[in-house]
């Protein structure tokens, strides 16, 4: 992460996030809501300005730092608000800003001798904390959890681990944590409120007349957004009966910075009037695109952007949606920062599945950017892949030292420890784990039966699909004591995802 982010850039980003986010219920007056919203924003920005002035050696002068009325009205888009809301917002903002500025400056002065902080760390923490807070607030609302920012706030240890702060100097780390925690609260509240508002609006959308939808039936058809950026194409015979479908541009949801994704387009909603359709054939979803190969179509699923296997042809990027029951979705074209295609999977039978796992950070290449798809998969490698996919937790402490080969687990140590604590593996009778030994189809079956809680799971079923879909005959069809390849393991987990 860059060490220096100018406070002006930080504030522009924060303010841009706030624009359009100040929503209120009909149960309070314009004046009351303006007072509440203005106070909330004034407290947040006042404290940031106070901290920044102290960290840059400026004097304690809130009047100098206070934004003008014009600035406040423009940045918070108040010109379209009712007069009572606008007036009370500005008044409350200025009053709250004054006190918060003094508090931020004073607290920085008092804490400087106790905790060594770095202003660039504070600024970076504010940026990341605002995004993380908004995501957490939205997720809590979707999970029917009562709004509680303090409970959702990650521990300092979690912040350090999630954002790789162990490698930073203490002053930057302390500053980052301070900024993260301050921003998290405000944006958690905004995220929770906005998720609530969006659900209300979705309820309104369901009552909209079918004139806003396009009728797609057995003869197929094409629907495009008004800006012609996204298009959905249904084949003849792809749908039965009348189906009312629409596509529209909507605001891009916050992107978790840990996903390392940069937006190319806005996000677009594919909505179904009757909640769901039953496609008889795959349908095509495409975007206009002129970017690099690292771009892809992503779908927002439970507040996480998930890659859809995409192909780029000329000025178009597209994906095929295959689903027995489809309920709509939210899509965007995003670029995976730092993504480099694996050099040895092009034209391989599992290219689509391996590239998907690579873009989702479930697998990676070696130092030469090779995946070696037809090589045998190691036991530890398979367990680490499962951990990446299912994000296991450590249920209870495990005494790894009781296993004879624990000292050579190396990169598989954390995943093996989680697998042991969850009961997915138990080691061998000779008290070894054999993480660097090949894994058989039989062992894969046993492990997945526990992970999936499905004692009927058999590799043979996947192998038969592999023959039909890819014309590939697995050695596991004739003898499940043979060893599974890396490509087969990825194909298997792609089918189970």
ABEGO torsion letter per residue (X at the ends): XBABBBAAAAAAAAAAAABGABBBBAABBAAAAAAAAAAAAAAAAAAAAAAAAAAAGBBBBAAAABBBAAAAAAAAGAAABBAAAAAAAAAAAAAAAAAAAAAAAAAAAAAAAABBBBAAAAAAAAAAAAAAAAAAAAAAAAAGBBBBAAAABBBAAAAAAAAGAAABBAAAAAAAAAAAAAAAAAAAAAAAAAAAAAAAAAAAAAABBAAABBBBBAAEEBBBBAAGABBBBBBBGABBEBBBBBBBBBBBBBBBAAAGBBBABBBBBBBBAAGBBBBABBBBBBBBBABBAABBBBBBBGGBBBBBBBBBBEABBBBBBBBABBAEBBBBBBBBBGBBBBAAABGBAAAAAAAAAAAAGABBBBAAGBAGAABBBBAAAAAAAAAAAAGBBBABBBBAAABAAAAAAEAAAAAAAAAAAAGABAEBAAGBAGAABBBBAAAAAAAAAAAAGBAABBAAAAAAAAAAAAGBBBAAAABAABBBBAAAAAAAAAAAX
